[in-house]
Amino acid sequence: MNGHAAIYFLDDDSAFVTSQAPTLSASGMDVHSFASARQFLEAVASDSRGCVLADLAMPELSVLDLQGELAIRGVSLPIVYFTRAVQQNLREVVQRALDHATMAQEERAKALEVRRRFATLTGREREVVRQVLDGQLNKEIAAALGITTRTVKLHRTSIRKKLGIRSVVQLATLAYDARLFEPTPPVVATTQRAHGP
């Protein structure tokens, strides 16, 4: 399977699959059916897009097992489990899952773009960013990093140009979006605080 978005329909009841396929196809996406979870796992690829629609009562793999197998393969697909009792709402449920997947993909793309911009910073500029995000003033940053206040200002100017920002608030927002400096928080500023400005 390539990266084309599709609905992956897992159900061993071929008659039910045939009856539901036209409704699901109305979403504008291809529908690929599989008689078992194992069959699906043999065909799915890490770049597969769309969502998985699976019968909760299917044998072989449990809900957690299927999720675990997809995670091991690096496949990021939302999974919608259903029972015959809610089959009339399948299209609506699938659409919600697809909307959620689209939003998640957009957020990942945004984070990757922000990370790309941060990757253009030098090591020293990243150190300055850490200090700025910790609320340090230019003279405090200079003392902590052993550089002059003028040099700090030059670094901050370069950072703003490279990241396309104008304020510390924008910097903090970008750093949050890119999930920078996690899970280990910066420790330089903590040491600085212990010894004073």
N, C-alpha and C positions, 0 to 999 in steps of 0.2 A: 504494500500500500504506500502511496506517496502522501504528500502533505495536503492533498485536496480534502476539504472539510466534508464529512459524511456522518450519517447515523449508523452505528454498528448495532444491529438488532440481534440479541442473543436469546433464542428460544427454540426448544426442541419440538415445538408444535408447528409443523410446516403450514397447516391450514390456517392457524392463527396469524402467522407471519404474513401469509399471502393476503389475508383479509385486511391487515393493518398497513401494509406497505404503501398502498395508494394514498392513504391519509397522511402518512409520514412524508412521502415524497412531495406532497403539496407545499412543504416548507422550502422547496427549491434545492434541497440537498439530496445527494445519492444515498440510497439505503442498501447496506451490505448485511446480509443475514448469515447467521452461524448457528448450527445445531447444538453447539456446546461451547463452553468457555475456553476449553483447551484448543479447539479449532480456531477460535478468535485470537488467542494468544500466539498461535503459530503464524498468523498473518499480519498482526498489528506491528507497526514500526514506531520508532521514537518520534518521528515527525508527523504522525497521524494527527488529524485535527477533526473536531466535531464533538460527538458525545456517544457514550455507550448506553444502550437501552437493554436491560437484562431482566429476565424473569426471575423473581426472587426464589422461586421453587426449583430452579434448575439444579441438577445433580453435579457432582464432581467438585466444584469449588464454592465456598461460602462467600458472602459479601466481602469480608475482610481478606480472604485469600486472594480474590480477584484484584482487589485494590493493592494488595501487597505485591502481586506478580507484576502489575502495571508499573508500580513504583520502581521495582528492581530493573525493569526494562527502560526506565526513563521516559515513560509515556504519561503525558499530562492530559488526561481526558476525564471530563465529569461523567459520573456513572449514575444513571437513573434506574432504580429498581422498581418493578411494578408487580401487581398481582392481577388476576383476571377481574377482580372486583372493581378496579379503577381503570380498566382498559379504555373506557370511553374518554378519558382525559389525557391519554398518552401524548397527543400532539401538543397540547398546552404545556404539559410538564416538560416535554423535550425542548420546546421553545424557550422556556425559562432557563433550562440547563445550558442551552446554546448561548443565550444572552449573557449568562454568568461567565461562561468560558471565554466569550469575546472580550468582556471587560477585564478578565484576568490576564488574557494575552496582551491587551493594550497596556496594562499596568506593568507587565514584564518588559515589554518593548520600551516603555518610558524609562524604567529603571536601568535598562541596558544602555540607553542613549545617555543618561545622566552619568553612569559609570564611565562611559567612553570619554565624556568631557572631563571628568575628574582625573582620568588616566593621563591627560595631557599636562597635569601639574608636575612640577619637580618634587623631589623628596622634601626639600626645605619648604616649598609652598604648602605641601600637605601638612607639615608640622605647624605652620602658621594657621592653617585652617582649623586644626585641632584646638589651638589656643583661642582663636576667635570664637569658635563655637562654645568654648568654656567660659566666655564672657570676659576674657582678658583684654586690657588696654594695650596700646602699642608699646608703651614703655615696659609693661609687665612681660609682654611677649619677647621684647628685646633682651630683657634680663634673663629670662628662662632659656632662650636659645643662644645667648652669648653673641648677639649681633646688635647693630645700632638701630635706633628708632627709625632713622631714614631708610635703612635697609628693609625694615618691617613694612614701611609704607610702600616701598617699591614692590615688595612681594604681594601686598594686598591689591595694588593696582593691576599687577599681572594676573592675579587670581580672578579679579572681576572681569578682565578682558577675555580670559580663556573660558570662563564659565558663563559669560554673558549676563552677569548680574550687577545690581547697583547697591544692594543693601545686605546687611547681616541676616535679615529675615529671609531674604531670597536664598542666601547661602545655606541657612539652616534647613529650609524646605528642600533644596536640592540634595543635601546630605541625607535627609530623612528618606526621600524618594529612592535614593541609591543605596540605602541601608549601609552607609559607610560607618567605619569604626565599630563594627559589631562582630562578635559579642563582647570583645575586650574593650572597655572604655579607655580613653587616653589617660595616662598616669603622670605625664610631665607637669600638667597644670596642678595636679594634687600636690606634687612635691613643691612647686612654686608657692602655693598657698601656705604650706607649712613653714616656709622660710620668709614669707612676706614679700612685698614688691621689690 
